[in-house]
């Protein structure tokens, strides 16, 4: 089997076209970014915000153009791998939090109730526990392909481990159409003091491979999803948050 290793950058989010968008992208690095919804909120009328305009006009098309690269890679790689596995991030990779991001006008609101009335805000934790985030369509399609190719799928998220959080985070993918995955990893207390999720995600991938799986693809929205890939991982795909 000879074929160059494939590394893909799935650019889901804004391509920075101005200082305004660049600043917004930096502010959103630690919070949910733009993601695919069936009918994106904020797109009913011509948007004046550049970030919203990108979401409404270009986002879905760019996702649809790039994700097939990852699909073709998995189709080619899976038959040659021993116990092939796909690792998917949750937020802004598998599930969309765009509705919350738009409601909060790109301000991170970690706590408090989730209220979508005009002028109100939606707390991130409350939103996560509602377990109603919609799927990002191309990622769900990639998930389906992986299952068809007999690839075991694992989810990893930076959300913190806890009974309520785990229950909600496990229910949401099922509601969004992701059925038949192997396990969901949430961030445990031993990694809470780390400013970066990189050590945690490195540990997760090591745990998966210790079970005898070969990770053939990592898909996520942060650089940690690709930088922390284990040596046997053949492909790392970054879904860039807005």
C-alpha positions as CSV (number, residue, x, y, z in Angstrom):
1,X,0.0,0.0,0.0
2,X,1.6,3.2,-1.1
3,X,-0.1,6.6,-1.1
4,X,1.1,9.9,0.4
5,X,-0.4,10.7,3.7
6,X,-3.3,13.0,3.5
7,X,-3.7,16.0,5.7
8,X,-6.8,18.2,5.2
9,X,-7.9,21.5,6.5
10,X,-11.7,21.7,6.6
11,X,-12.4,25.4,6.7
12,X,-15.7,25.7,8.4
13,X,-16.1,29.3,9.5
14,X,-15.1,32.7,8.2
15,X,-12.1,33.2,6.0
16,X,-10.8,36.3,7.5
17,X,-11.4,39.1,5.1
18,X,-11.0,42.1,7.4
19,X,-9.7,43.2,10.8
20,X,-13.3,43.0,12.1
21,X,-13.7,39.4,11.2
22,X,-10.2,38.6,12.4
23,X,-11.0,40.1,15.8
24,X,-14.2,38.1,16.0
25,X,-12.4,34.9,15.2
26,X,-9.9,35.5,18.0
27,X,-12.7,36.3,20.5
28,X,-14.5,33.1,19.6
29,X,-11.5,30.8,19.9
30,X,-12.7,29.7,23.4
31,X,-16.4,29.5,22.7
32,X,-18.8,28.0,20.2
33,X,-18.3,29.3,16.7
34,X,-20.5,29.4,13.6
35,X,-21.9,26.1,12.5
36,X,-24.4,24.7,10.1
37,X,-28.1,24.7,10.8
38,X,-30.9,23.8,8.4
39,X,-32.2,27.4,8.4
40,X,-29.6,29.6,9.9
41,X,-30.9,32.2,12.3
42,X,-30.1,35.7,11.3
43,X,-30.3,35.0,7.5
44,X,-34.0,35.9,6.9
45,X,-33.0,39.5,6.0
46,X,-29.7,40.8,4.4
47,X,-27.2,40.8,7.3
48,X,-25.1,43.8,8.1
49,X,-22.6,42.1,10.3
50,X,-19.8,40.7,8.3
51,X,-19.5,37.5,10.3
52,X,-23.2,36.8,10.0
53,X,-23.0,37.6,6.3
54,X,-20.3,35.0,5.8
55,X,-22.4,32.4,7.7
56,X,-25.5,33.1,5.5
57,X,-23.8,33.4,2.1
58,X,-20.7,31.2,2.0
59,X,-20.5,28.8,4.9
60,X,-22.6,25.9,3.7
61,X,-21.0,25.9,0.3
62,X,-17.5,25.9,1.6
63,X,-18.3,23.0,3.9
64,X,-19.9,21.0,1.1
65,X,-16.8,21.6,-1.1
66,X,-14.2,20.4,1.4
67,X,-15.7,17.6,3.4
68,X,-15.7,15.2,0.5
69,X,-11.9,15.1,0.7
70,X,-12.2,13.5,4.1
71,X,-14.8,11.1,2.9
72,X,-12.5,9.9,0.1
73,X,-9.6,9.5,2.5
74,X,-11.7,7.3,4.9
75,X,-13.0,5.2,2.0
76,X,-9.4,4.6,0.8
77,X,-7.7,4.1,4.2
78,X,-10.3,2.1,6.2
79,X,-9.8,-1.3,4.4
80,X,-6.0,-1.2,5.2
81,X,-6.2,-0.3,8.9
82,X,-6.5,-2.7,11.8
83,X,-9.6,-1.7,13.8
84,X,-10.0,1.7,12.1
85,X,-11.4,4.5,14.2
86,X,-12.6,8.1,13.5
87,X,-12.4,10.7,16.3
88,X,-14.9,13.5,16.0
89,X,-15.1,16.7,18.2
90,X,-18.6,17.7,19.3
91,X,-19.1,21.5,19.3
92,X,-18.7,23.2,15.9
93,X,-17.7,19.9,14.4
94,X,-20.6,17.5,14.9
95,X,-23.1,19.8,16.5
96,X,-23.9,23.5,15.7
97,X,-24.2,26.2,18.4
98,X,-24.8,29.0,15.9
99,X,-28.2,29.8,17.3
100,X,-26.6,30.6,20.7
101,X,-23.7,32.5,19.2
102,X,-26.1,34.7,17.2
103,X,-28.4,35.2,20.2
104,X,-25.5,36.3,22.3
105,X,-24.1,38.6,19.6
106,X,-20.8,36.7,19.7
107,X,-20.3,37.3,23.5
108,X,-19.4,34.3,25.6
109,X,-22.1,33.7,28.2
110,X,-21.0,30.7,30.3
111,X,-23.8,30.6,32.9
112,X,-27.4,31.6,33.4
113,X,-30.6,30.6,31.7
114,X,-31.0,30.1,28.0
115,X,-33.5,32.6,26.7
116,X,-34.0,33.2,23.0
117,X,-36.3,36.2,23.4
118,X,-35.1,39.5,21.8
119,X,-32.5,41.2,24.0
120,X,-31.9,38.2,26.2
121,X,-29.0,35.8,26.4
122,X,-28.5,32.1,26.4
123,X,-26.0,30.6,28.9
124,X,-23.7,28.0,27.4
125,X,-24.2,25.4,30.1
126,X,-28.0,25.7,30.0
127,X,-27.9,25.4,26.2
128,X,-25.7,22.2,26.4
129,X,-28.1,20.6,28.9
130,X,-31.1,21.2,26.6
131,X,-29.4,18.7,24.2
132,X,-31.1,20.2,21.1
133,X,-28.1,21.4,19.1
134,X,-28.6,20.4,15.4
135,X,-26.1,18.4,13.5
136,X,-23.6,19.9,11.1
137,X,-24.8,18.1,8.0
138,X,-21.5,17.2,6.2
139,X,-20.0,15.8,9.4
140,X,-23.1,13.7,10.0
141,X,-22.7,12.4,6.4
142,X,-19.0,11.7,7.1
143,X,-20.1,9.8,10.2
144,X,-22.5,7.7,8.1
145,X,-19.8,6.9,5.6
146,X,-17.4,5.8,8.4
147,X,-20.1,3.5,9.8
148,X,-20.7,2.0,6.3
149,X,-16.9,1.4,6.0
150,X,-16.9,-0.4,9.4
151,X,-14.9,2.4,11.1
152,X,-15.6,2.8,14.8
153,X,-16.5,6.3,15.8
154,X,-15.5,8.0,19.1
155,X,-16.6,11.5,20.2
156,X,-14.3,13.8,22.2
157,X,-15.3,17.1,23.7
158,X,-13.8,19.8,26.0
159,X,-17.1,19.8,28.0
160,X,-16.3,18.8,31.6
161,X,-17.2,15.4,32.9
162,X,-20.3,15.3,35.2
163,X,-23.5,13.2,35.4
164,X,-25.9,15.9,33.9
165,X,-23.4,17.1,31.3
166,X,-22.6,13.5,30.2
167,X,-26.3,12.6,29.9
168,X,-27.1,15.7,27.8
169,X,-24.0,15.4,25.6
170,X,-24.8,11.7,24.9
171,X,-28.4,12.4,24.1
172,X,-27.8,15.3,21.8
173,X,-25.8,13.4,19.1
174,X,-28.5,10.7,19.0
175,X,-31.2,13.3,18.5
176,X,-29.2,14.9,15.8
177,X,-28.8,11.7,13.8
178,X,-25.6,10.2,15.1
179,X,-26.3,6.7,16.0
180,X,-24.0,3.8,16.7
181,X,-20.9,5.4,18.0
182,X,-18.6,3.7,20.4
183,X,-17.8,6.1,23.3
184,X,-17.9,9.8,24.3
185,X,-15.0,11.3,26.1
186,X,-15.5,14.4,28.3
187,X,-12.8,16.4,30.0
188,X,-12.0,14.9,33.4
189,X,-10.9,16.7,36.6
190,X,-7.2,15.8,36.1
191,X,-7.1,18.1,33.1
192,X,-9.2,21.0,34.5
193,X,-6.2,23.0,35.4
194,X,-4.8,22.9,31.9
195,X,-5.4,26.1,29.9
196,X,-5.2,24.1,26.7
197,X,-7.3,21.0,25.8
198,X,-4.3,19.5,24.0
199,X,-3.0,17.4,26.9
200,X,-6.5,16.0,27.4
201,X,-7.1,15.2,23.8
202,X,-3.6,13.6,23.5
203,X,-4.6,11.3,26.5
204,X,-7.9,10.5,24.8
205,X,-6.3,9.3,21.6
206,X,-3.8,7.3,23.6
207,X,-6.7,5.6,25.4
208,X,-8.4,4.8,22.2
209,X,-5.3,3.2,20.6
210,X,-4.6,1.3,23.8
211,X,-7.8,-0.5,23.2
212,X,-6.4,-1.8,19.9
213,X,-7.9,0.8,17.5
214,X,-6.0,2.6,14.7
215,X,-7.1,6.2,14.5
216,X,-7.2,6.9,10.7
217,X,-8.8,10.4,11.0
218,X,-9.2,13.2,13.6
219,X,-11.8,15.8,12.8
220,X,-12.2,18.9,15.0
221,X,-12.4,22.7,15.0
222,X,-9.3,23.5,17.1
223,X,-5.6,23.1,16.3
224,X,-5.5,20.7,19.3
225,X,-7.6,18.3,17.3
226,X,-4.8,17.9,14.8
227,X,-1.7,18.7,16.8
228,X,-2.5,16.0,19.3
229,X,-3.0,13.3,16.8
230,X,-1.3,10.1,17.7
231,X,1.6,8.8,15.5
232,X,-0.5,6.2,13.9
233,X,-3.2,8.7,12.9
234,X,-3.2,9.0,9.1
235,X,-5.2,12.1,8.7
236,X,-6.0,15.1,10.9
237,X,-8.8,17.5,9.7
238,X,-9.3,20.8,11.4
239,X,-12.8,22.4,11.2
240,X,-11.9,26.0,11.8
241,X,-14.4,27.9,14.0
242,X,-15.6,31.4,13.0
